Amino acid sequence: MTADPNPNPTAGPFRHEETARDEAPQYVLPLVVRLEKAAPPARTDALETAARAVLVMLSDERSLGDGEWAQAMRDWQDARIRKVVRRARGAEWRRAEALPGITVTGKSAEVRVFPPVPLDGWPKELAKLQVSGTELDDPEPPVAADPSAPVLWLSPDVEMSAGKAMAQAGHGAQLAWWELDDEERTAWREAGFPVAVRTAGPDRWRELTASGLPVVRDAGFTEIAPGSCTVVADHPALRRG
């Protein structure tokens, strides 16, 4: 569940950078969604909670400066930006909660995000968790997104499992975060990282992908074709014109 952070990966100067990213040690940001049989979260809430979890991790003091997770965060962001969402219930969730990380709670969803780990160095408590086939539903259609708030728009043309879509929403949130200045980041964090995840209509999607807003293009390791545009990050501070 990897995305290319550059909106135009075919641009000439970026080819060398991508080679360097590929040659760097590869890390992954693990996220675990709590998925109890009797009370699964709503799909949209799970996507929004995963996006907020990524933002919380990026802004946590332990991820910055000389914090205990800072070097792992730098190593992760120097390589390809990989995120993997796994699911847990019962004792699995309790074991995951015992590991260093941050649990973010939505209306119905709980997502725990962990500091990056080497691609082949997952903690055994997380390595055992299922990664594929996570499916969730919305009991009711989500309400229209607030146009004055950040929105992560999903492509209407790409079908994704809930786990894959959660990772893509996290990618979109991260691209928006990178584009903001310190004041804008502080304001978003102090507001509690409000963010909506919605699927755009076909016409709106064409407008969004041509707008200059950050676009997630998937690397194609799982589920969908390489280069597929999956998310546009629409933050009020980034809107042009």
N, C-alpha and C positions, 0 to 999 in steps of 0.2 A: 504494500500500500504506500507507494512512493510517488512523490510528485516532483517535477522539475520546478525550482523556485524562480527561474527566469521566464518572463512571459514570452520571450522570443529565443528559444534555444538554438535556432538555426543561424542566428546572427554570427557573423564572422568572428569578432573578438571573443565571443563566448565559447567557442569550440575548445580553445586551450584551457579555459577555466573549467569546463566540464571534464576534460581529461584529468586535470588535477584533482577535481572532486572524486572522480572514479578511482584514482590511484590512492587517495587518502584512505586510512583505516575507516571502515564503515560501521556506523552506529545506528541504533534504532531507538525511537522514543516509544516505550510500551504504554498502552492504555488498556485498562480492564473495565468492562461494563458489568455491573451487577445484573444478573438475569435469573431471578428466581422464577420457578415454574408457575407459582400461584399469582405472581404480581409482576409480570414483565413491564418494562417502561414503554411509554409511547415512543414511536420512532422519531418524530420531530424533536421531542424533548431530549432524547438520547443524542441526537446529532448536535443540538445546541449545547448540551452539557459537555460533550466531548470538545467542542470548539472552545468553550470557556476554560476547560481543563488545560488545554494547550496554552492559552493566554496566561492563566495563573502560573503555570510552570515557567514560562518565559520571563515573567515579571517578578517571581519570587526572589527574595534577597539571597537565598542559597544558590540561585542560578547565576548571580551577577558578581562581578568583581572577584574577590577572593573567597566567595562562598563555597561550601562543601561540594556543590554540584556544578560549579562554574566551569571547571576544566572539561568535564564530560559534556556539558552543553556546548562549549566551543568546539570540541572534537566532532560532535554530532553535526553542528552547523557548517563545519568546514568540509564535510563530505556530502553525499546526497542526503536530502532531508527525508528520512524514512520514519514512518509511524506505522505501528501495527496494533490493531484493536483485538483483544481476546475477551472471552466471557467467563464469568465465574458465578457460582451460587453456593450457598451454605458454607461448608468448611473451606471450600476453595477460596471464597471471598474473604473469609476471616484470615486465612494464611496470606492472601495478597495484602490485606490491610496491615499486617504486621511488618511488611517491608517498608523501607523509607519511600515516601511518596506523598501525594496530596489527593484527598478525595473531594470531588466537587459534586454537589447535589443540585438537581433540577427539580421540577415539579413532581416527576415520577422516576427520574433516572438518577443513578449514582455511577460516577466514573472516577476511577483512581488512575492518576498519571504518575509515572515513575521517572527518575532521572535516566538519561540515555544509557544504554548498555551496548557492548560490542555485538555485532550482528550474530555471531556464533557464541555469545556469552550470556545468554538469558539466565537469571536465577531459576533454580529448579522449580520453585513454587509457581513461577509464571510460564516456564517452558512447557509444563504439563497441560496448560489450559487450551481449550479449543479455540481456533482462530477463524475457521471457515464456516460459512452457512448461517451466520447470525441474521435472523429475520425478525423484524418487529413491524407492528402496524400502529396506525393512529386511530384511536376509537372514533374520533371525529375529525373532519378536515381542519387543518390549522387555519386560524384567522389570518386576514391579510396583514402583511408586515407593516410596521410603522415606518413611513418613508423618511422620517427624521432620525432613525436609528440605524446602526450597522446591520446589514443583511448579507448573508452568504447565499448567493443564488446558485442552485444546482442546475445542471444542464437537463433539458427535457429530452435529450436524445441519447443519454447514457443510462442504462439500467445497472444499479449497483445493489449489493446486499447491504443491510444496515451497517455491518461492521466496516465495509469498504467506504460507505458514505460518511461514517463517523470520522474515519481517517482523512477523507477528502475535505470535510468541513474544518478539521483541525489545520490542514494545509492552508486553506483559504484564510482562516483567522491569523495564521502566522504571517502570511504575505501582507495582510493589512497592517499588522503590528510593525513589520519591518519598514513600511512606508511612512509611518507616523513619526512626528518629531517628539521630543521628550514631553512637552506640554500636553500634546494630544494623547500620548500614552498614559500620562498621569491622570488626565481627566477620565479616560476610558476605565482605567483600573479603579479609580475612586468611585465610579458609578457602579462597580460590580461586574464589569464586562458584559453589559447587555448586548445580545446578538440574536438575530433571528436566522433560521435556515429555511428557505423556501425554494420550490422548483419554479423556474421561470417559464413563462409561455414561449412558444417558438419565436414570435416577433420580438418580445422583450429580450430573449437570449441573444438574438443577432445584434441588438442595440448594445447590450452589455459587453459582448466580446469585442466590439469595435470602439468602446468608450475610452479606452486607456486605463481602466481600472485593472488591478492585479488579477491575473487568470492562472488557475491551476491547470497544468498539463501533466497528465499522469505518465509515469515512466513505463507502465505496461507490464509490471511484474505479476500482477494478479487481476483477474476478472475482465479487464478491458484492454483495448488496443493501445499500444504506445502512442503518446502524443495527444490522446483524447482530452479535450477541454472539459473539465468536470465542474469547476466552481469559479464564479467571479465574486471577488470580495468588494462589496459596495459599502464603504464607510463614509459618512458625511464629510469628513475632513479630506477625503481623496477625490471627491466629485469635481470634475472639471467644468468650468463655465457655469 
